[in-house]
Amino acid sequence: MTAHSVYLSSKQALIQSSGYACLHDREARYERRWHSHDCAMLLWPQSGSLVTAWAGDQSAQTATLMRNTALLLPAGTAHQTLSGTARQRHGELYLASDLLRPLCTAYGALQLDGAAVAMLDALLHPAARPQGAEYLVRAIMAQVASAARPAPVAPLSPPQQMLRGFALALEQEGTVATIDASAARLGISVRQLQRACQQEWNLSPVAVRRLMVARHARMLLAEGLSLSAVSVRLGFANSGHLGRLLRGVDATAMQARLPAAALVEAGLPQLS
């Protein structure tokens, strides 16, 4: 992230009359790259998960948000949000800074209590009446301020651990583990790993491995290495095998099939 790559998504027109605005989103493979708002924001999933990153005091921080968690950011904070699951549903509450400031001093990923979750769900309910929303918004923020606590760090799922293992091996120029070896290291069967990858990404472990190797090969080629040199570094018997892999797994397919959120969770930069 660089300063010029963060765009301003203004919400002033939405919050001008009441000091707040509430939106919801069901977009599959939701993806909003680095941006900021000219007001405070509370973001919370109702179903599925969101992988989010935001600018901290010294470096970017990341979190995986699920049900009962939220992200609260002050105005002007650069952040990005990507869906961590194929389907998701979340709410966005935009607040004027003067409405938020007297109530909240803690920002970042938060663990919500049952009362806050119930009120947030009520705010998004189709039957919610506009005239009662302001009271509800103030009650939500008061509850968040009094009862929310920093969200615990969610452990990586087996597919995410497998992906990170592939990434580390490629970064260290080591041999990428086979699917059998990956499952054994995770303490699960190959069938369990296959099922987990299908549920999380709708991909097989073999497809994920091919995508990661092809991704790394393209990065090395972009750095100026020859096809034969990349083949040797990645352990291919000859450059023809690597060429077939690259023809079968192009960059567009890589971006479309492996969610960008999975790369964020693995600590990897995204392809441009």
Number of C-alpha atoms within 10 A of each C-alpha: 13 6 9 6 11 16 13 14 12 14 19 17 9 14 17 12 9 12 18 24 21 19 12 15 13 14 13 12 18 20 18 12 16 21 20 24 20 18 23 23 27 20 22 28 23 22 16 17 23 28 22 26 22 22 19 14 7 6 8 12 14 21 22 26 29 20 17 18 24 30 23 19 23 24 16 17 19 23 22 18 23 21 27 27 21 16 15 20 19 23 20 19 20 27 28 21 16 11 16 21 12 11 15 16 9 15 17 20 28 23 21 21 16 12 14 22 22 13 17 22 15 15 23 18 10 7 8 13 11 10 8 10 18 16 10 17 20 15 16 19 22 17 20 23 18 12 15 19 17 15 18 13 11 10 9 13 13 19 25 18 17 24 22 19 17 22 22 16 13 18 10 8 12 14 13 19 15 13 19 14 14 23 21 13 14 15 12 13 16 17 12 13 23 18 16 19 22 14 14 17 18 16 16 18 26 13 15 21 19 16 23 21 21 23 19 16 23 18 14 16 13 10 9 10 14 12 18 16 14 21 19 13 15 19 14 13 11 14 17 13 11 22 16 10 16 18 10 13 18 14 16 9 11 18 15 10 14 17 20 23 24 22 20 19 19 18 14 15 9 12 13 5
